[in-house]
Amino acid sequence: MSQHIVLISMPGLRSTDLEQMPNLQGLADRGTTRPLVPSFPAVTCPVQATLTTGVPPDQHGITANGFFWRDKGEVELWTAWNEIFEAPQVWDILHEKDKSITSAVWFPLHIKGCGGDYICTFAPIHNPDGSESLWCYTKPTELYGELRDTFGHFPLKHFWGPLANIKSSDWIIDSGIYGARKFQPNFSYVYLPHLDYAAQKFGPDSPQAIDAVKEIDAALERMIVGYEEALGEVTWLVASEYVITDVDGVIYPNRQLREAGFLTLDTDDDEKEVLNPSASTAWALADHQLAHVYVQNEAAIHGVAELFRKDPHIEKVLVGSERAEYNLDHPRSGEVVLISKPDKWFAYYWWVEDANAPTFAHTVDIHRKPGYDPVEMFFDMETKSTPLDATLVKGSHGYPADDPSRQGVLVSSKAALLDEKDSVSDTDVTPMILSEFGF
């Protein structure tokens, strides 16, 4: 039975990347590796939820990176608290089995208010004037003050946007080591986002993406040494959240809904077009290679589905119970769910002329955009803003992991954990952790 387990979730990690990662390969040499099949949709929040609950999205309730709360007519991306989970997470189960087993939870999404004993995640303060003040949500509350005084503020500008780079993962690693020394947690879950950036901007096989692989491996050396000095013997698990693959085209479902007369748009104070989700007969929450289409009335569902079945760049149009095949038959899902072709992805844009795009479209604004926007990683020097050219994006993810090119890797420093398996799913990770603690 292990006394200390560290789970790292690393988006974009491929088995072939280990050739460029001597430190991660060193962990594999202590134990073994297996192909890791992510659940669908293979995007951040659902996969992290599956990793930590052991159940798929139709059971834990995290069906995308964002939510449309129909009762309030509001869209929410990235900010939801842990209360949205409909299944217990691994730290909850460990507490139920043995209250003395402690957990540290470092930077996965939707962890504010979770049952972990020690928590750290970004939580900038939104000021009345629209500006932000750097801050993190921590448990205990005073912990962020200690981390800030030791390492400086969490570098949010390097976590996402055009300046995203290794500095955010470095801060997560250094603060995680600090927490390991201070609290001696039995289980630690750490999210390292660095491989998410270059592979989407330039493509997963680009020189920039290969450089990122080498950068995160160099940081892993410090993490491995730091945690093992703090905790002693550690069982390591490093899990791909998903694999990023090449894309060569973009689908704009909200523009299609607009042209068909399903979309309702308002005008903001700057005379720009803004989406009115609650007044729209149908609108799409775009999320990488998945889109949830929320349809106001049952009579419109057929027409919406037929609209998208005509699009040659969309592979699947799921309606009603058809969503169950992909573990998305859940009240939070759209009435219609779209899956792109594997070389395409969905953008949230609804405007036809860029001059009519809302002001926030030109900025890094992950909360007001009703969909994920990887174009925020680019910067237009001429306008000093986010460009409105979605074709800049060269890599995406989310498509079902139905072949090895879209399957990641699970690295374990303890071979016995994986000896009886040819491959693993993200639903297997929580049961592995529980078994290592003797449950």
TADA-V552701 format. One record per backbone hydrogen bond with DSSP energy under -1.0 kcal/mol. CO is the residue of the C=O (numbers start at 1). NH is the residue of the N-H. If there is no record, write none. Layout:
co	nh
CO	NH
CO	NH
//
This chain:
co	nh
4	235
5	188
6	237
7	190
8	239
9	192
10	13
15	18
16	19
17	20
18	21
21	25
22	26
23	27
24	28
25	29
26	30
27	31
32	412
34	410
35	424
36	408
37	426
41	43
43	47
44	48
45	49
46	50
47	51
48	52
50	54
52	90
56	59
56	60
57	61
60	86
61	63
65	78
67	76
68	70
69	72
69	73
69	74
74	69
76	67
81	84
82	85
89	93
90	94
91	95
92	96
93	97
94	98
98	101
102	187
103	117
103	118
104	189
105	120
106	191
111	114
112	82
118	105
119	139
120	107
121	137
125	133
127	130
131	127
133	125
135	123
137	121
139	119
140	143
142	146
143	147
144	148
145	149
146	150
147	151
148	152
154	156
155	158
156	159
156	160
158	165
161	164
165	168
166	170
167	171
168	172
169	173
170	174
171	175
172	176
173	177
174	178
175	179
176	180
177	181
178	182
179	183
180	184
186	5
187	104
188	7
189	106
190	9
193	196
194	197
197	201
198	202
200	394
200	395
203	206
206	210
207	211
208	212
209	213
210	214
211	215
212	216
213	217
214	218
215	219
216	220
217	221
219	223
220	224
221	225
222	226
223	227
224	228
225	229
226	230
227	231
228	232
235	6
236	413
237	8
238	411
239	10
242	12
245	396
251	347
252	256
253	257
254	258
255	259
256	260
257	262
258	261
262	281
262	282
264	276
266	274
268	271
272	268
274	266
281	296
283	294
285	292
286	372
287	290
288	346
289	340
290	287
291	338
292	285
293	336
294	283
297	300
298	301
300	304
301	305
302	306
303	307
304	308
305	309
308	311
311	314
313	341
316	339
318	337
319	322
320	323
321	324
323	326
323	328
324	327
328	330
330	333
335	320
336	293
337	318
338	291
339	315
339	316
341	344
343	248
345	251
353	356
354	357
356	273
358	361
359	362
360	363
362	386
363	365
369	371
373	376
374	377
375	378
380	384
380	385
385	380
389	392
390	393
394	247
396	245
397	289
398	42
400	402
403	406
404	407
408	36
409	240
410	34
411	238
412	32
414	417
415	418
418	421
424	37
425	428
428	432
429	433
430	434
431	435
432	436
433	437
434	439
435	438
436	2
//
